[in-house]
């Protein structure tokens, strides 16, 4: 006849295996969530970079219509291929004085059927060149005078 301590140990057989069956999948799901968050972050940063590139191209003086959105898509496809899937860009909302570029795309997914998208917008002023004239010179003098007065007030 076996002692009672041996019978108790026998009843605990498999407890460690059962805990691994529960813990390991939870651990793996946690790692997958961290990697998915990293993929989302990289896709978002790619979209922001592409939107900035598109805005820089579109805000130059006399840029052809649609050139900024095209530059944004080209940047998204070449700069970080694989992090932002199916990128698209739009210049909707732009005006004569401001450029607005919106870049959207899909995030690569580790979970089948899960669809994440990112959309980022960059707004920038359009470059405007003007001839130096009396009015511009007066504005500069007023601005400099304001800085001088402000500087002398802080010196007291």
C-alpha positions in Angstrom: 0.0 0.0 0.0 1.3 3.5 -1.0 1.7 6.2 1.7 -0.8 9.1 1.6 1.9 11.6 0.5 2.5 9.5 -2.7 -1.2 9.5 -3.4 -1.4 13.3 -3.1 1.5 13.8 -5.4 -0.1 11.5 -7.9 -3.3 13.6 -7.9 -1.3 16.8 -8.8 0.2 15.3 -11.9 -0.6 17.4 -15.0 -1.1 20.6 -13.0 2.0 22.2 -14.4 1.0 21.1 -18.0 -2.5 22.6 -17.5 -1.0 25.9 -16.4 1.2 26.0 -19.5 -1.8 25.3 -21.7 -3.4 28.5 -20.2 -0.4 30.7 -19.8 1.4 30.2 -23.1 -1.5 31.2 -25.4 -2.1 34.3 -23.3 1.6 35.2 -23.5 1.6 34.7 -27.2 -1.5 36.8 -27.7 0.2 39.5 -25.7 3.2 39.4 -27.9 1.1 39.5 -31.0 -0.7 42.6 -29.6 2.6 44.3 -29.0 3.8 43.5 -32.5 0.4 44.7 -34.0 0.7 48.0 -32.1 4.2 48.4 -33.5 3.0 47.8 -37.1 0.2 50.4 -36.5 2.7 52.9 -35.2 5.0 52.4 -38.2 2.1 52.7 -40.6 1.0 55.9 -38.9 4.5 57.4 -39.1 4.7 56.4 -42.8 1.4 58.2 -43.4 2.6 61.3 -41.6 5.9 61.3 -43.5 4.1 60.9 -46.9 1.6 63.7 -46.1 4.5 66.0 -45.2 6.3 65.1 -48.4 3.1 65.8 -50.4 2.5 69.1 -48.6 6.1 70.2 -49.3 5.7 69.5 -53.0 2.2 71.0 -53.2 3.0 74.2 -51.3 5.8 75.3 -53.7 4.9 78.2 -56.0 2.9 77.3 -59.0 2.8 73.5 -58.3 0.6 71.6 -60.8 -2.7 70.4 -59.4 -2.5 66.9 -57.9 1.3 66.9 -57.7 1.3 66.9 -53.9 -1.0 63.9 -53.6 1.0 62.0 -56.2 4.3 62.8 -54.4 2.7 61.5 -51.1 1.7 58.2 -52.6 5.1 57.7 -54.3 6.8 58.4 -50.9 4.5 56.0 -49.0 5.2 53.2 -51.5 8.9 53.6 -51.6 10.0 54.9 -48.2 8.4 52.2 -46.1 7.1 49.5 -48.3 5.1 46.9 -46.3 4.2 49.2 -43.4 1.4 51.1 -45.2 -0.6 49.0 -47.6 -2.6 50.5 -50.4 -1.7 54.1 -49.7 -3.9 56.8 -51.2 -3.7 60.6 -50.9 -6.0 63.5 -51.4 -5.6 67.2 -51.6 -9.3 67.9 -50.8 -9.8 70.9 -48.5 -6.8 72.9 -50.0 -7.3 76.5 -50.8 -5.3 79.3 -52.5 -3.4 80.0 -49.3 -3.2 76.6 -47.7 -2.4 73.0 -48.8 -4.1 70.1 -47.1 -2.9 66.6 -47.9 -4.6 63.5 -46.4 -2.9 60.1 -46.7 -4.8 56.9 -45.8 -3.8 53.3 -46.0 -4.2 49.9 -44.4 -2.1 48.5 -41.6 -0.6 45.0 -42.0 -2.6 42.7 -39.7 -1.4 39.7 -37.8 -4.9 38.6 -37.0 -6.9 37.3 -40.0 -10.0 39.4 -40.7 -8.8 42.4 -38.6 -8.7 45.5 -40.7 -6.9 48.5 -39.3 -6.5 51.8 -41.3 -4.6 55.0 -40.6 -5.3 58.4 -41.9 -3.1 61.4 -41.4 -3.5 65.0 -42.5 -0.9 67.7 -43.0 -1.8 71.4 -43.6 0.8 73.9 -44.7 0.7 77.5 -46.1 1.4 78.0 -49.8 4.6 79.8 -50.7 3.9 83.3 -51.8 6.6 85.5 -53.3 6.1 89.3 -53.3 8.2 92.1 -54.5 9.9 94.1 -51.8 8.1 97.4 -51.6 7.4 100.3 -49.3 4.6 98.4 -47.5 6.7 95.4 -46.7 9.6 97.6 -45.5 7.3 99.5 -43.1 5.9 96.2 -41.7 9.5 95.0 -41.0 10.4 98.3 -39.3 7.3 98.1 -37.1 8.2 94.5 -36.2 11.8 95.4 -35.4 10.7 98.4 -33.3 8.4 96.1 -31.3 11.2 93.7 -30.7 13.5 96.6 -29.5 10.8 97.9 -27.2 10.1 94.5 -25.8 13.8 93.8 -25.3 14.4 97.1 -23.5 11.4 96.4 -21.2 12.9 93.0 -20.2 16.3 94.6 -19.5 15.0 96.8 -16.7 
